């Protein structure tokens, strides 16, 4: 295991986001099942932690940007700073939605349509953010998720306020469309990986990459589909499953997302004004950590074990051959009879000595 290669494409932002979301999902399911009686403000604490990191990191980055104008001339600093501002705006809208949602669940004094209004607005803004991100080759995962779920947010708000009386299978139609498109992409990746495995002339690295992608996409989409089916059945009161069991498939998706954070695109280098990747910053601050990261570990394979065993066996045979040669010499000196097998081993030792290269101890130069 090479730690330097492992943390080369590590994205700490995505890692933090999915860890916080997984903890929040568990707390919310336990609260809805009345297993814990915490306030919803405490249940939303992991999301507050996520937004706190985003806001503090953007605040420090703005201070560094204002105090150091010469940093703006470094490569794509201007584009990354704009991406930081766009991401900050989206996270502030999400924070407003979470505040309204927590207050609604605690007091019930807001309508659901007013609670979902920040999500609807951020979904409209995310469409323009997606166009800008594609144009400048920036990551648009959060923006894309908000933009494709615009109708879904509207339908959920209208259904919770009883403006429409549709069953939840119909309300979740936008989500079904997105999941079905994802299923088609997953099937394509599986077929493509299977074809690469059957072709003999394909690069092994490319074959391994396609197989890992197919497995990752399957672990992302299949649990999400199971979650939507069981959730719709529970909301329609067709089943009595508790919410803890309903959200269990999501943790396969969460674990896959956390693992994919180690092979994602690098995060915005302007967060907290670092102007470099977080791992590079930590390695520069902690020299001992840098020395530890440069160590690579390899697990022994069967071939390596067999080779090592053969080398040890050869060394033991050489040592045994030299001992037998000494015994033969002593027996000849005293006129004793040679032990059986000594002649064969002497021949084998002679053959082995002939194969070795003989280097003279002293080299004499003879004049012409």
Secondary structure, DSSP 8 states (H G I E B T S, - for coil): -BHHHHTTB--HHHHHHHHHHHHHHHHHHHHHTTS----HHHHTHHHHHHHHHHHHHHHHHHHHHHH-GGGGGSTTHHHHHHHHHHHHHHHHHHHHHHHHHHHHHHH--S-HHHHSHHHHHHHHHHHHHHHHHHHTT---HHHHHHHHTHHHHHHHHHHHTTS----HHHHTHHHHHHHHHHHHHHHHHHHHHHHHHH-TTS-HHHHHHHHHHHHHHHHHHHHHHHHHHHHHHHHTTS----HHHHSTTHHHHHHHHHHHTTBS----TTGGG--S-HHHHHHHH-HHHHHHHT-B-----HHHHHHHHHHHHHHHHHHHHHHHHHHHHHHHHTT----TTHHHHHHHHHHHHHHS----SS------
